Amino acid sequence: MNTQQELFPNSVGPSHHNAPETSHRAALANAPRSGSQRAKVLLAIHNFGYVDRNAVGPGLNDDEIVNASKLTGNSVRPRRGELHQGGFIEDSGGRRSSMLGNDSVVWSLTDKGLRAAKELTD
């Protein structure tokens, strides 16, 4: 099965599909807007990702983001990818079990993500 990137190689971000690549990159670099799905994912990691989780460190895996944000997995995964590409979140290096029992990346906020989250909550 082809990935979205293979099917749409020029699609790199949350902007109009006919926009130039620079517009796609700028959209990824911009802080999430209040009420957007990207903001909900960012705030889920910010608000719920600093609980002691068996010494794995701060952050949430995708299943935990779904639960905290109240979004579907099909909405969370692309938004999480956009936040990662935009430099707002990063792979913490930790892993936790998914609902299916597989190792899952624990995503944590970068300094840029922390600043964006604070702007959303102020």
N, C-alpha and C positions, 0 to 999 in steps of 0.2 A: 504494500500500500504506500502511495506517495504521501510525503509530508506536505503540510500547507506551504512551507518554504519552497519545496520542489515544484508544486503546482503554480505558485504565485511568487516567483523569485524576486520581483521588485517590491513586494509588499513587506515593509519592515516596521510598520507602526500604526498607531491609531489615528490616521488621518484619511482624507478622501482618497479612494483608490487611484484617481487620475492625478493626484498631486505629485510634484517632483520629489525625488528621494530626500532632498534636503528638508522638505516639509515633514516627511515621515520622521526623520531623525529629530527635528525640532519638537515635534509632538511628543516623542518619547522623553526628551530632556525636560519638558515642562512638568512642573509639579502637578499632581492630580488635583482636579477641582472638587470642591465639596459636593457630596452627593453622588459622585460618579462611582462606577464599579472599581476603578483603580484606587480611588480614595478609600472605599470600603475595605479593599484588600490590604492596603497600606495601614489603615487604622486597626484592622484586626491583628496584624503582626505587632503593631505598636502597643495596643491595649492588652492583648492576651499573651504576647510572646515573651514576657519577662517573668513568668512563673517558673519556679524551680521544677524542672522536668528531668528528674533522674540524672542530674549532673551533665546533661547533654549540652546545656547552654541555652541562651535566649533564642527565641524564634518559634515558628510554627511550620509544620509540614502542610502539604496541600489539603489533606483531610481536615486538619485542625483549622486551616483558613476557611474552608467551606463551613464548618460548624460555627466559627466565630463571626463570620461575615454574613451568614444567612443567604449566601449566593450559592448557585449550583456549581458543581465541579466544572461544567462546560463554560461557565462564566469566569470562574476563578483562575483556571490555568492560563488562558490568554492574557488576562490582566496581570497575573504574577509574572509572566514572561515579559510583558511590556515594562513593568516596574524594574525587573532585573536588567533589561536592555538599557533602560534610562538611568541606571546607577542608583536606584532608590533602595534596592534590597540585594542581598548576596547570599550565596551558599555559605552557611555558617561552618561547614565542615562536619556538623553533627548529623546523625541519622536517627530516626525513630520509626517504629513500625506503623505502616499504613493500616487501614481497616482490613485489608486483605492479608496482613502479616508480612508484607514486604518492607525492606528498608526504604525509607523515603527521606529526601533532602529536607533539612530544617533550614528555613529561610529566615534571615535576620535583617534588620535595618542597617543601612550604611549611615554615615554621618549626614549625607544628603537626604536620605529617607527620614531620619530622625527630625531634621529641620522642617521637612515638608509636613510630617505628622503634627509637629507642634504648631505650625501655621494653621493647619486644619482644625485643631482643637482650641486655638485661642479665640 
